[in-house]
């Protein structure tokens, strides 16, 4: 088994991704590993009509990127006293960016939250976590939603 030096946590600021971060913090503490928080902003595409096709709206994307940068920096600042942590914001398809980033950065472990979609919801939205599992070149730890009793 390889040493765990870099842990990637895809963060969409949902309860599920923040729950996964808690697990990642545990591993970072045990292995003295770097935490890398990755937020991926999906490109904003509007379908106007059949003659014009799709249009990209860069101003909305830049605002979303800026807000994501601010949120990721807040999260990093809240952790930096206890952990070696950095945040990254990318524009693209989440699972593609997660896989590419993990390869380029030689990530040792991906800790990702699962939203727990099933049935029709799963068919419509797919699963980023599922795609990451299939394509990742490093171990992936899936953190299921916490069950409240």
Phi and psi in radians as a Rosetta constraint file:
Dihedral C 1 N 2 CA 2 C 2 CIRCULARHARMONIC -1.334 0.35
Dihedral N 2 CA 2 C 2 N 3 CIRCULARHARMONIC 2.720 0.35
Dihedral C 2 N 3 CA 3 C 3 CIRCULARHARMONIC -1.250 0.35
Dihedral N 3 CA 3 C 3 N 4 CIRCULARHARMONIC 2.514 0.35
Dihedral C 3 N 4 CA 4 C 4 CIRCULARHARMONIC -1.677 0.35
Dihedral N 4 CA 4 C 4 N 5 CIRCULARHARMONIC 1.912 0.35
Dihedral C 4 N 5 CA 5 C 5 CIRCULARHARMONIC -1.933 0.35
Dihedral N 5 CA 5 C 5 N 6 CIRCULARHARMONIC -0.545 0.35
Dihedral C 5 N 6 CA 6 C 6 CIRCULARHARMONIC -2.284 0.35
Dihedral N 6 CA 6 C 6 N 7 CIRCULARHARMONIC 2.200 0.35
Dihedral C 6 N 7 CA 7 C 7 CIRCULARHARMONIC -2.051 0.35
Dihedral N 7 CA 7 C 7 N 8 CIRCULARHARMONIC 2.186 0.35
Dihedral C 7 N 8 CA 8 C 8 CIRCULARHARMONIC -1.741 0.35
Dihedral N 8 CA 8 C 8 N 9 CIRCULARHARMONIC 2.262 0.35
Dihedral C 8 N 9 CA 9 C 9 CIRCULARHARMONIC -2.140 0.35
Dihedral N 9 CA 9 C 9 N 10 CIRCULARHARMONIC 1.865 0.35
Dihedral C 9 N 10 CA 10 C 10 CIRCULARHARMONIC -1.195 0.35
Dihedral N 10 CA 10 C 10 N 11 CIRCULARHARMONIC 2.180 0.35
Dihedral C 10 N 11 CA 11 C 11 CIRCULARHARMONIC -2.078 0.35
Dihedral N 11 CA 11 C 11 N 12 CIRCULARHARMONIC 2.139 0.35
Dihedral C 11 N 12 CA 12 C 12 CIRCULARHARMONIC -2.002 0.35
Dihedral N 12 CA 12 C 12 N 13 CIRCULARHARMONIC 0.209 0.35
Dihedral C 12 N 13 CA 13 C 13 CIRCULARHARMONIC 1.214 0.35
Dihedral N 13 CA 13 C 13 N 14 CIRCULARHARMONIC 0.163 0.35
Dihedral C 13 N 14 CA 14 C 14 CIRCULARHARMONIC -1.381 0.35
Dihedral N 14 CA 14 C 14 N 15 CIRCULARHARMONIC 2.892 0.35
Dihedral C 14 N 15 CA 15 C 15 CIRCULARHARMONIC -1.000 0.35
Dihedral N 15 CA 15 C 15 N 16 CIRCULARHARMONIC -0.641 0.35
Dihedral C 15 N 16 CA 16 C 16 CIRCULARHARMONIC -1.168 0.35
Dihedral N 16 CA 16 C 16 N 17 CIRCULARHARMONIC -0.744 0.35
Dihedral C 16 N 17 CA 17 C 17 CIRCULARHARMONIC -1.263 0.35
Dihedral N 17 CA 17 C 17 N 18 CIRCULARHARMONIC -0.580 0.35
Dihedral C 17 N 18 CA 18 C 18 CIRCULARHARMONIC -1.240 0.35
Dihedral N 18 CA 18 C 18 N 19 CIRCULARHARMONIC -0.530 0.35
Dihedral C 18 N 19 CA 19 C 19 CIRCULARHARMONIC -1.153 0.35
Dihedral N 19 CA 19 C 19 N 20 CIRCULARHARMONIC -0.721 0.35
Dihedral C 19 N 20 CA 20 C 20 CIRCULARHARMONIC -1.115 0.35
Dihedral N 20 CA 20 C 20 N 21 CIRCULARHARMONIC -0.638 0.35
Dihedral C 20 N 21 CA 21 C 21 CIRCULARHARMONIC -1.044 0.35
Dihedral N 21 CA 21 C 21 N 22 CIRCULARHARMONIC -0.645 0.35
Dihedral C 21 N 22 CA 22 C 22 CIRCULARHARMONIC -1.059 0.35
Dihedral N 22 CA 22 C 22 N 23 CIRCULARHARMONIC -0.723 0.35
Dihedral C 22 N 23 CA 23 C 23 CIRCULARHARMONIC -1.160 0.35
Dihedral N 23 CA 23 C 23 N 24 CIRCULARHARMONIC -0.744 0.35
Dihedral C 23 N 24 CA 24 C 24 CIRCULARHARMONIC -1.081 0.35
Dihedral N 24 CA 24 C 24 N 25 CIRCULARHARMONIC -0.650 0.35
Dihedral C 24 N 25 CA 25 C 25 CIRCULARHARMONIC -1.088 0.35
Dihedral N 25 CA 25 C 25 N 26 CIRCULARHARMONIC -0.665 0.35
Dihedral C 25 N 26 CA 26 C 26 CIRCULARHARMONIC -1.047 0.35
Dihedral N 26 CA 26 C 26 N 27 CIRCULARHARMONIC -0.851 0.35
Dihedral C 26 N 27 CA 27 C 27 CIRCULARHARMONIC -1.146 0.35
Dihedral N 27 CA 27 C 27 N 28 CIRCULARHARMONIC -0.676 0.35
Dihedral C 27 N 28 CA 28 C 28 CIRCULARHARMONIC -1.086 0.35
Dihedral N 28 CA 28 C 28 N 29 CIRCULARHARMONIC -0.703 0.35
Dihedral C 28 N 29 CA 29 C 29 CIRCULARHARMONIC -1.138 0.35
Dihedral N 29 CA 29 C 29 N 30 CIRCULARHARMONIC -0.742 0.35
Dihedral C 29 N 30 CA 30 C 30 CIRCULARHARMONIC -1.183 0.35
Dihedral N 30 CA 30 C 30 N 31 CIRCULARHARMONIC -0.676 0.35
Dihedral C 30 N 31 CA 31 C 31 CIRCULARHARMONIC -1.860 0.35
Dihedral N 31 CA 31 C 31 N 32 CIRCULARHARMONIC 0.056 0.35
Dihedral C 31 N 32 CA 32 C 32 CIRCULARHARMONIC 0.917 0.35
Dihedral N 32 CA 32 C 32 N 33 CIRCULARHARMONIC 0.783 0.35
Dihedral C 32 N 33 CA 33 C 33 CIRCULARHARMONIC -1.669 0.35
Dihedral N 33 CA 33 C 33 N 34 CIRCULARHARMONIC 2.740 0.35
Dihedral C 33 N 34 CA 34 C 34 CIRCULARHARMONIC -1.391 0.35
Dihedral N 34 CA 34 C 34 N 35 CIRCULARHARMONIC 2.359 0.35
Dihedral C 34 N 35 CA 35 C 35 CIRCULARHARMONIC -1.685 0.35
Dihedral N 35 CA 35 C 35 N 36 CIRCULARHARMONIC 2.247 0.35
Dihedral C 35 N 36 CA 36 C 36 CIRCULARHARMONIC -2.112 0.35
Dihedral N 36 CA 36 C 36 N 37 CIRCULARHARMONIC 1.992 0.35
Dihedral C 36 N 37 CA 37 C 37 CIRCULARHARMONIC -1.631 0.35
Dihedral N 37 CA 37 C 37 N 38 CIRCULARHARMONIC 2.106 0.35
Dihedral C 37 N 38 CA 38 C 38 CIRCULARHARMONIC -2.024 0.35
Dihedral N 38 CA 38 C 38 N 39 CIRCULARHARMONIC 2.101 0.35
Dihedral C 38 N 39 CA 39 C 39 CIRCULARHARMONIC -1.930 0.35
Dihedral N 39 CA 39 C 39 N 40 CIRCULARHARMONIC 2.282 0.35
Dihedral C 39 N 40 CA 40 C 40 CIRCULARHARMONIC -1.998 0.35
Dihedral N 40 CA 40 C 40 N 41 CIRCULARHARMONIC 2.123 0.35
Dihedral C 40 N 41 CA 41 C 41 CIRCULARHARMONIC -1.655 0.35
Dihedral N 41 CA 41 C 41 N 42 CIRCULARHARMONIC 2.149 0.35
Dihedral C 41 N 42 CA 42 C 42 CIRCULARHARMONIC -1.336 0.35
Dihedral N 42 CA 42 C 42 N 43 CIRCULARHARMONIC 2.434 0.35
Dihedral C 42 N 43 CA 43 C 43 CIRCULARHARMONIC -1.019 0.35
Dihedral N 43 CA 43 C 43 N 44 CIRCULARHARMONIC 2.461 0.35
Dihedral C 43 N 44 CA 44 C 44 CIRCULARHARMONIC -1.565 0.35
Dihedral N 44 CA 44 C 44 N 45 CIRCULARHARMONIC 2.074 0.35
Dihedral C 44 N 45 CA 45 C 45 CIRCULARHARMONIC -2.181 0.35
Dihedral N 45 CA 45 C 45 N 46 CIRCULARHARMONIC 2.247 0.35
Dihedral C 45 N 46 CA 46 C 46 CIRCULARHARMONIC -1.953 0.35
Dihedral N 46 CA 46 C 46 N 47 CIRCULARHARMONIC 2.379 0.35
Dihedral C 46 N 47 CA 47 C 47 CIRCULARHARMONIC -1.660 0.35
Dihedral N 47 CA 47 C 47 N 48 CIRCULARHARMONIC 2.020 0.35
Dihedral C 47 N 48 CA 48 C 48 CIRCULARHARMONIC -1.461 0.35
Dihedral N 48 CA 48 C 48 N 49 CIRCULARHARMONIC -1.102 0.35
Dihedral C 48 N 49 CA 49 C 49 CIRCULARHARMONIC -2.800 0.35
Dihedral N 49 CA 49 C 49 N 50 CIRCULARHARMONIC 3.123 0.35
Dihedral C 49 N 50 CA 50 C 50 CIRCULARHARMONIC -1.185 0.35
Dihedral N 50 CA 50 C 50 N 51 CIRCULARHARMONIC -0.454 0.35
Dihedral C 50 N 51 CA 51 C 51 CIRCULARHARMONIC -1.413 0.35
Dihedral N 51 CA 51 C 51 N 52 CIRCULARHARMONIC -0.576 0.35
Dihedral C 51 N 52 CA 52 C 52 CIRCULARHARMONIC -1.639 0.35
Dihedral N 52 CA 52 C 52 N 53 CIRCULARHARMONIC -0.385 0.35
Dihedral C 52 N 53 CA 53 C 53 CIRCULARHARMONIC 1.349 0.35
Dihedral N 53 CA 53 C 53 N 54 CIRCULARHARMONIC -2.527 0.35
Dihedral C 53 N 54 CA 54 C 54 CIRCULARHARMONIC -1.715 0.35
Dihedral N 54 CA 54 C 54 N 55 CIRCULARHARMONIC 2.545 0.35
Dihedral C 54 N 55 CA 55 C 55 CIRCULARHARMONIC -2.195 0.35
Dihedral N 55 CA 55 C 55 N 56 CIRCULARHARMONIC 2.441 0.35
Dihedral C 55 N 56 CA 56 C 56 CIRCULARHARMONIC -1.594 0.35
Dihedral N 56 CA 56 C 56 N 57 CIRCULARHARMONIC 2.483 0.35
Dihedral C 56 N 57 CA 57 C 57 CIRCULARHARMONIC -2.078 0.35
Dihedral N 57 CA 57 C 57 N 58 CIRCULARHARMONIC 1.614 0.35
Dihedral C 57 N 58 CA 58 C 58 CIRCULARHARMONIC -1.034 0.35
Dihedral N 58 CA 58 C 58 N 59 CIRCULARHARMONIC -0.591 0.35
Dihedral C 58 N 59 CA 59 C 59 CIRCULARHARMONIC -1.129 0.35
Dihedral N 59 CA 59 C 59 N 60 CIRCULARHARMONIC -0.682 0.35
Dihedral C 59 N 60 CA 60 C 60 CIRCULARHARMONIC -1.176 0.35
Dihedral N 60 CA 60 C 60 N 61 CIRCULARHARMONIC -0.746 0.35
Dihedral C 60 N 61 CA 61 C 61 CIRCULARHARMONIC -1.041 0.35
Dihedral N 61 CA 61 C 61 N 62 CIRCULARHARMONIC -0.769 0.35
Dihedral C 61 N 62 CA 62 C 62 CIRCULARHARMONIC -1.156 0.35
Dihedral N 62 CA 62 C 62 N 63 CIRCULARHARMONIC -0.613 0.35
Dihedral C 62 N 63 CA 63 C 63 CIRCULARHARMONIC -1.151 0.35
Dihedral N 63 CA 63 C 63 N 64 CIRCULARHARMONIC -0.766 0.35
Dihedral C 63 N 64 CA 64 C 64 CIRCULARHARMONIC -1.085 0.35
Dihedral N 64 CA 64 C 64 N 65 CIRCULARHARMONIC -0.743 0.35
Dihedral C 64 N 65 CA 65 C 65 CIRCULARHARMONIC -1.080 0.35
Dihedral N 65 CA 65 C 65 N 66 CIRCULARHARMONIC -0.757 0.35
Dihedral C 65 N 66 CA 66 C 66 CIRCULARHARMONIC -1.098 0.35
Dihedral N 66 CA 66 C 66 N 67 CIRCULARHARMONIC -0.779 0.35
Dihedral C 66 N 67 CA 67 C 67 CIRCULARHARMONIC -1.119 0.35
Dihedral N 67 CA 67 C 67 N 68 CIRCULARHARMONIC -0.678 0.35
Dihedral C 67 N 68 CA 68 C 68 CIRCULARHARMONIC -1.150 0.35
Dihedral N 68 CA 68 C 68 N 69 CIRCULARHARMONIC -0.714 0.35
Dihedral C 68 N 69 CA 69 C 69 CIRCULARHARMONIC -1.025 0.35
Dihedral N 69 CA 69 C 69 N 70 CIRCULARHARMONIC -0.784 0.35
Dihedral C 69 N 70 CA 70 C 70 CIRCULARHARMONIC -1.085 0.35
Dihedral N 70 CA 70 C 70 N 71 CIRCULARHARMONIC -0.804 0.35
Dihedral C 70 N 71 CA 71 C 71 CIRCULARHARMONIC -1.160 0.35
Dihedral N 71 CA 71 C 71 N 72 CIRCULARHARMONIC -0.709 0.35
Dihedral C 71 N 72 CA 72 C 72 CIRCULARHARMONIC -1.189 0.35
Dihedral N 72 CA 72 C 72 N 73 CIRCULARHARMONIC -0.652 0.35
Dihedral C 72 N 73 CA 73 C 73 CIRCULARHARMONIC -1.132 0.35
Dihedral N 73 CA 73 C 73 N 74 CIRCULARHARMONIC -0.681 0.35
Dihedral C 73 N 74 CA 74 C 74 CIRCULARHARMONIC -1.043 0.35
Dihedral N 74 CA 74 C 74 N 75 CIRCULARHARMONIC -0.792 0.35
Dihedral C 74 N 75 CA 75 C 75 CIRCULARHARMONIC -1.130 0.35
Dihedral N 75 CA 75 C 75 N 76 CIRCULARHARMONIC -0.775 0.35
Dihedral C 75 N 76 CA 76 C 76 CIRCULARHARMONIC -1.061 0.35
Dihedral N 76 CA 76 C 76 N 77 CIRCULARHARMONIC -0.799 0.35
Dihedral C 76 N 77 CA 77 C 77 CIRCULARHARMONIC -1.077 0.35
Dihedral N 77 CA 77 C 77 N 78 CIRCULARHARMONIC -0.559 0.35
Dihedral C 77 N 78 CA 78 C 78 CIRCULARHARMONIC -1.282 0.35
Dihedral N 78 CA 78 C 78 N 79 CIRCULARHARMONIC -0.295 0.35
Dihedral C 78 N 79 CA 79 C 79 CIRCULARHARMONIC -1.894 0.35
Dihedral N 79 CA 79 C 79 N 80 CIRCULARHARMONIC -0.307 0.35
Dihedral C 79 N 80 CA 80 C 80 CIRCULARHARMONIC -1.160 0.35
Dihedral N 80 CA 80 C 80 N 81 CIRCULARHARMONIC -0.321 0.35
Dihedral C 80 N 81 CA 81 C 81 CIRCULARHARMONIC -1.320 0.35
Dihedral N 81 CA 81 C 81 N 82 CIRCULARHARMONIC -0.420 0.35
Dihedral C 81 N 82 CA 82 C 82 CIRCULARHARMONIC -1.887 0.35
Dihedral N 82 CA 82 C 82 N 83 CIRCULARHARMONIC -0.412 0.35
Dihedral C 82 N 83 CA 83 C 83 CIRCULARHARMONIC -2.321 0.35
Dihedral N 83 CA 83 C 83 N 84 CIRCULARHARMONIC 2.705 0.35
Dihedral C 83 N 84 CA 84 C 84 CIRCULARHARMONIC -1.422 0.35
Dihedral N 84 CA 84 C 84 N 85 CIRCULARHARMONIC 1.847 0.35
Dihedral C 84 N 85 CA 85 C 85 CIRCULARHARMONIC -2.431 0.35
Dihedral N 85 CA 85 C 85 N 86 CIRCULARHARMONIC 2.555 0.35
Dihedral C 85 N 86 CA 86 C 86 CIRCULARHARMONIC -2.530 0.35
Dihedral N 86 CA 86 C 86 N 87 CIRCULARHARMONIC 2.762 0.35
Dihedral C 86 N 87 CA 87 C 87 CIRCULARHARMONIC -2.109 0.35
Dihedral N 87 CA 87 C 87 N 88 CIRCULARHARMONIC 2.562 0.35
Dihedral C 87 N 88 CA 88 C 88 CIRCULARHARMONIC -2.388 0.35
Dihedral N 88 CA 88 C 88 N 89 CIRCULARHARMONIC 2.415 0.35
Dihedral C 88 N 89 CA 89 C 89 CIRCULARHARMONIC -2.113 0.35
Dihedral N 89 CA 89 C 89 N 90 CIRCULARHARMONIC 2.283 0.35
Dihedral C 89 N 90 CA 90 C 90 CIRCULARHARMONIC -2.211 0.35
Dihedral N 90 CA 90 C 90 N 91 CIRCULARHARMONIC 2.775 0.35
Dihedral C 90 N 91 CA 91 C 91 CIRCULARHARMONIC -1.912 0.35
Dihedral N 91 CA 91 C 91 N 92 CIRCULARHARMONIC 2.219 0.35
Dihedral C 91 N 92 CA 92 C 92 CIRCULARHARMONIC 2.744 0.35
Dihedral N 92 CA 92 C 92 N 93 CIRCULARHARMONIC -2.910 0.35
Dihedral C 92 N 93 CA 93 C 93 CIRCULARHARMONIC -1.396 0.35
Dihedral N 93 CA 93 C 93 N 94 CIRCULARHARMONIC 2.168 0.35
Dihedral C 93 N 94 CA 94 C 94 CIRCULARHARMONIC -0.877 0.35
Dihedral N 94 CA 94 C 94 N 95 CIRCULARHARMONIC -0.923 0.35
Dihedral C 94 N 95 CA 95 C 95 CIRCULARHARMONIC -1.143 0.35
Dihedral N 95 CA 95 C 95 N 96 CIRCULARHARMONIC -0.599 0.35
Dihedral C 95 N 96 CA 96 C 96 CIRCULARHARMONIC -1.149 0.35
Dihedral N 96 CA 96 C 96 N 97 CIRCULARHARMONIC -0.811 0.35
Dihedral C 96 N 97 CA 97 C 97 CIRCULARHARMONIC -1.160 0.35
Dihedral N 97 CA 97 C 97 N 98 CIRCULARHARMONIC -0.659 0.35
Dihedral C 97 N 98 CA 98 C 98 CIRCULARHARMONIC -1.095 0.35
Dihedral N 98 CA 98 C 98 N 99 CIRCULARHARMONIC -0.827 0.35
Dihedral C 98 N 99 CA 99 C 99 CIRCULARHARMONIC -1.110 0.35
Dihedral N 99 CA 99 C 99 N 100 CIRCULARHARMONIC -0.857 0.35
Dihedral C 99 N 100 CA 100 C 100 CIRCULARHARMONIC -1.068 0.35
Dihedral N 100 CA 100 C 100 N 101 CIRCULARHARMONIC -0.782 0.35
Dihedral C 100 N 101 CA 101 C 101 CIRCULARHARMONIC -1.082 0.35
Dihedral N 101 CA 101 C 101 N 102 CIRCULARHARMONIC -0.759 0.35
Dihedral C 101 N 102 CA 102 C 102 CIRCULARHARMONIC -1.104 0.35
Dihedral N 102 CA 102 C 102 N 103 CIRCULARHARMONIC -0.629 0.35
Dihedral C 102 N 103 CA 103 C 103 CIRCULARHARMONIC -1.247 0.35
Dihedral N 103 CA 103 C 103 N 104 CIRCULARHARMONIC -0.840 0.35
Dihedral C 103 N 104 CA 104 C 104 CIRCULARHARMONIC -1.121 0.35
Dihedral N 104 CA 104 C 104 N 105 CIRCULARHARMONIC -0.552 0.35
Dihedral C 104 N 105 CA 105 C 105 CIRCULARHARMONIC -1.713 0.35
Dihedral N 105 CA 105 C 105 N 106 CIRCULARHARMONIC 0.059 0.35
Dihedral C 105 N 106 CA 106 C 106 CIRCULARHARMONIC 0.916 0.35
Dihedral N 106 CA 106 C 106 N 107 CIRCULARHARMONIC 0.912 0.35
Dihedral C 106 N 107 CA 107 C 107 CIRCULARHARMONIC -1.210 0.35
Dihedral N 107 CA 107 C 107 N 108 CIRCULARHARMONIC 2.424 0.35
Dihedral C 107 N 108 CA 108 C 108 CIRCULARHARMONIC -1.620 0.35
Dihedral N 108 CA 108 C 108 N 109 CIRCULARHARMONIC -0.448 0.35
Dihedral C 108 N 109 CA 109 C 109 CIRCULARHARMONIC -2.703 0.35
Dihedral N 109 CA 109 C 109 N 110 CIRCULARHARMONIC 2.347 0.35
Dihedral C 109 N 110 CA 110 C 110 CIRCULARHARMONIC -1.884 0.35
Dihedral N 110 CA 110 C 110 N 111 CIRCULARHARMONIC 2.218 0.35
Dihedral C 110 N 111 CA 111 C 111 CIRCULARHARMONIC -1.997 0.35
Dihedral N 111 CA 111 C 111 N 112 CIRCULARHARMONIC 1.976 0.35
Dihedral C 111 N 112 CA 112 C 112 CIRCULARHARMONIC -2.244 0.35
Dihedral N 112 CA 112 C 112 N 113 CIRCULARHARMONIC 2.416 0.35
Dihedral C 112 N 113 CA 113 C 113 CIRCULARHARMONIC -1.437 0.35
Dihedral N 113 CA 113 C 113 N 114 CIRCULARHARMONIC 2.548 0.35
Dihedral C 113 N 114 CA 114 C 114 CIRCULARHARMONIC -1.900 0.35
Dihedral N 114 CA 114 C 114 N 115 CIRCULARHARMONIC 2.386 0.35
Dihedral C 114 N 115 CA 115 C 115 CIRCULARHARMONIC -1.400 0.35
Dihedral N 115 CA 115 C 115 N 116 CIRCULARHARMONIC -0.213 0.35
Dihedral C 115 N 116 CA 116 C 116 CIRCULARHARMONIC 1.307 0.35
Dihedral N 116 CA 116 C 116 N 117 CIRCULARHARMONIC 0.398 0.35
Dihedral C 116 N 117 CA 117 C 117 CIRCULARHARMONIC -1.152 0.35
Dihedral N 117 CA 117 C 117 N 118 CIRCULARHARMONIC 2.491 0.35
Dihedral C 117 N 118 CA 118 C 118 CIRCULARHARMONIC -2.384 0.35
Dihedral N 118 CA 118 C 118 N 119 CIRCULARHARMONIC 2.962 0.35
Dihedral C 118 N 119 CA 119 C 119 CIRCULARHARMONIC 1.012 0.35
Dihedral N 119 CA 119 C 119 N 120 CIRCULARHARMONIC -2.326 0.35
Dihedral C 119 N 120 CA 120 C 120 CIRCULARHARMONIC -1.083 0.35
Dihedral N 120 CA 120 C 120 N 121 CIRCULARHARMONIC -0.715 0.35
Dihedral C 120 N 121 CA 121 C 121 CIRCULARHARMONIC -1.004 0.35
Dihedral N 121 CA 121 C 121 N 122 CIRCULARHARMONIC -0.756 0.35
Dihedral C 121 N 122 CA 122 C 122 CIRCULARHARMONIC -1.131 0.35
Dihedral N 122 CA 122 C 122 N 123 CIRCULARHARMONIC -0.732 0.35
Dihedral C 122 N 123 CA 123 C 123 CIRCULARHARMONIC -1.104 0.35
Dihedral N 123 CA 123 C 123 N 124 CIRCULARHARMONIC -0.705 0.35
Dihedral C 123 N 124 CA 124 C 124 CIRCULARHARMONIC -1.290 0.35
Dihedral N 124 CA 124 C 124 N 125 CIRCULARHARMONIC -0.739 0.35
Dihedral C 124 N 125 CA 125 C 125 CIRCULARHARMONIC -1.740 0.35
Dihedral N 125 CA 125 C 125 N 126 CIRCULARHARMONIC -0.307 0.35
Dihedral C 125 N 126 CA 126 C 126 CIRCULARHARMONIC 1.209 0.35
Dihedral N 126 CA 126 C 126 N 127 CIRCULARHARMONIC -2.981 0.35
Dihedral C 126 N 127 CA 127 C 127 CIRCULARHARMONIC -2.418 0.35
Dihedral N 127 CA 127 C 127 N 128 CIRCULARHARMONIC 1.987 0.35
Dihedral C 127 N 128 CA 128 C 128 CIRCULARHARMONIC -1.050 0.35
Dihedral N 128 CA 128 C 128 N 129 CIRCULARHARMONIC -0.767 0.35
Dihedral C 128 N 129 CA 129 C 129 CIRCULARHARMONIC -1.024 0.35
Dihedral N 129 CA 129 C 129 N 130 CIRCULARHARMONIC -0.757 0.35
Dihedral C 129 N 130 CA 130 C 130 CIRCULARHARMONIC -1.083 0.35
Dihedral N 130 CA 130 C 130 N 131 CIRCULARHARMONIC -0.757 0.35
Dihedral C 130 N 131 CA 131 C 131 CIRCULARHARMONIC -1.159 0.35
Dihedral N 131 CA 131 C 131 N 132 CIRCULARHARMONIC -0.656 0.35
Dihedral C 131 N 132 CA 132 C 132 CIRCULARHARMONIC -1.124 0.35
Dihedral N 132 CA 132 C 132 N 133 CIRCULARHARMONIC -0.746 0.35
Dihedral C 132 N 133 CA 133 C 133 CIRCULARHARMONIC -1.007 0.35
Dihedral N 133 CA 133 C 133 N 134 CIRCULARHARMONIC -0.799 0.35
Dihedral C 133 N 134 CA 134 C 134 CIRCULARHARMONIC -1.189 0.35
Dihedral N 134 CA 134 C 134 N 135 CIRCULARHARMONIC -0.534 0.35
Dihedral C 134 N 135 CA 135 C 135 CIRCULARHARMONIC -1.920 0.35
Dihedral N 135 CA 135 C 135 N 136 CIRCULARHARMONIC -0.194 0.35
Dihedral C 135 N 136 CA 136 C 136 CIRCULARHARMONIC -1.201 0.35
Dihedral N 136 CA 136 C 136 N 137 CIRCULARHARMONIC 2.576 0.35
Dihedral C 136 N 137 CA 137 C 137 CIRCULARHARMONIC -1.777 0.35
Dihedral N 137 CA 137 C 137 N 138 CIRCULARHARMONIC 0.072 0.35
Dihedral C 137 N 138 CA 138 C 138 CIRCULARHARMONIC -2.248 0.35
Dihedral N 138 CA 138 C 138 N 139 CIRCULARHARMONIC 2.941 0.35
Dihedral C 138 N 139 CA 139 C 139 CIRCULARHARMONIC -1.056 0.35
Dihedral N 139 CA 139 C 139 N 140 CIRCULARHARMONIC 2.561 0.35
Dihedral C 139 N 140 CA 140 C 140 CIRCULARHARMONIC -2.224 0.35
Dihedral N 140 CA 140 C 140 N 141 CIRCULARHARMONIC 2.223 0.35
Dihedral C 140 N 141 CA 141 C 141 CIRCULARHARMONIC -1.859 0.35
Dihedral N 141 CA 141 C 141 N 142 CIRCULARHARMONIC 2.066 0.35
Dihedral C 141 N 142 CA 142 C 142 CIRCULARHARMONIC -1.649 0.35
Dihedral N 142 CA 142 C 142 N 143 CIRCULARHARMONIC 2.204 0.35
Dihedral C 142 N 143 CA 143 C 143 CIRCULARHARMONIC -1.857 0.35
Dihedral N 143 CA 143 C 143 N 144 CIRCULARHARMONIC 1.977 0.35
Dihedral C 143 N 144 CA 144 C 144 CIRCULARHARMONIC -1.300 0.35
Dihedral N 144 CA 144 C 144 N 145 CIRCULARHARMONIC 2.770 0.35
Dihedral C 144 N 145 CA 145 C 145 CIRCULARHARMONIC -1.007 0.35
Dihedral N 145 CA 145 C 145 N 146 CIRCULARHARMONIC 2.502 0.35
Dihedral C 145 N 146 CA 146 C 146 CIRCULARHARMONIC -1.258 0.35
Dihedral N 146 CA 146 C 146 N 147 CIRCULARHARMONIC 2.458 0.35
Dihedral C 146 N 147 CA 147 C 147 CIRCULARHARMONIC -1.689 0.35
Dihedral N 147 CA 147 C 147 N 148 CIRCULARHARMONIC 2.106 0.35
Dihedral C 147 N 148 CA 148 C 148 CIRCULARHARMONIC -1.577 0.35
Dihedral N 148 CA 148 C 148 N 149 CIRCULARHARMONIC 2.242 0.35
